[in-house]
Amino acid sequence: MRRIVIIPLSGYMNRIQAIASAAVMSEDLGCELRVCWIPDAVAPVGADRVLSGDFCAAHSVTPEQVRDESGIDRKSTRLNS
């Protein structure tokens, strides 16, 4: 199955908006949605504190899973900064 992988950035509302948009797009395209939530200074808590447990169980992936499944690594993106 095709996948949409999103790594939401910035504050909580920006992340929620990005996830909602990706969810609509994945449904329209018939793709699996994968969300890699990486806490940072402006959004320091994990996805499990912001999103429902069911959503996290169905859609959450780690940065390592993103790297293994897609070849995208934090070192090769602006996420490393």
C-alpha distance (Angstrom), angle and dihedral (degrees) to the residues before:
residue distance angle dihedral
M1 . . .
R2 3.79 . .
R3 3.79 117.5 .
I4 3.74 139.1 -151.7
V5 3.79 110.1 -152.0
I6 3.77 117.7 -165.9
I7 3.79 128.9 -173.0
P8 3.81 102.4 -167.3
L9 3.80 115.9 -151.4
S10 3.81 140.8 -168.4
G11 3.81 124.0 23.7
Y12 3.76 128.6 -5.1
M13 3.81 97.7 -95.1
N14 3.82 92.3 48.8
R15 3.79 89.0 51.3
I16 3.81 93.6 47.5
Q17 3.80 91.0 48.6
A18 3.80 91.7 49.6
I19 3.81 91.8 48.1
A20 3.82 92.0 48.0
S21 3.81 91.4 50.3
A22 3.80 91.6 47.6
A23 3.81 90.5 48.2
V24 3.80 91.6 54.1
M25 3.80 91.6 46.1
S26 3.81 93.2 47.4
E27 3.79 91.0 50.5
D28 3.82 92.3 47.8
L29 3.82 91.4 49.1
G30 3.79 96.1 39.7
C31 3.80 92.4 -119.3
E32 3.77 132.1 143.6
L33 3.82 113.1 -108.8
R34 3.81 118.7 -135.4
V35 3.82 121.4 -176.1
C36 3.80 123.6 -163.7
W37 3.81 105.9 -166.9
I38 3.80 111.9 -169.9
P39 3.81 114.2 -174.3
D40 3.81 115.4 -133.2
A41 3.81 139.8 166.3
V42 3.83 95.9 -69.4
A43 3.82 95.1 39.7
P44 3.80 104.7 28.9
V45 3.80 101.0 166.0
G46 3.78 126.8 80.4
A47 3.78 126.0 -105.3
D48 3.80 90.7 -104.0
R49 3.83 88.8 67.4
V50 3.81 93.5 51.4
L51 3.81 106.6 30.4
S52 3.80 129.6 48.9
G53 3.78 119.2 -86.6
D54 3.81 90.3 -121.4
F55 3.80 91.6 53.8
C56 3.80 92.2 48.0
A57 3.80 92.3 47.7
A58 3.79 91.6 51.6
H59 3.80 101.3 39.9
S60 3.82 113.7 18.6
V61 3.79 122.1 110.9
T62 3.79 132.1 173.8
P63 3.81 124.6 -120.0
E64 3.81 87.1 -108.4
Q65 3.80 91.2 55.7
V66 3.81 90.0 49.8
R67 3.81 89.8 51.2
D68 3.81 93.2 46.7
E69 3.82 95.1 45.2
S70 3.81 99.4 40.0
G71 3.78 108.8 15.8
I72 3.82 90.6 -120.1
D73 3.79 111.4 135.7
R74 3.80 128.9 -172.7
K75 3.80 87.7 -123.9
S76 3.80 90.2 62.9
T77 3.82 95.2 48.4
R78 3.76 137.6 58.9
L79 3.82 87.6 -101.0
N80 3.77 86.6 85.2
S81 3.81 92.5 66.1
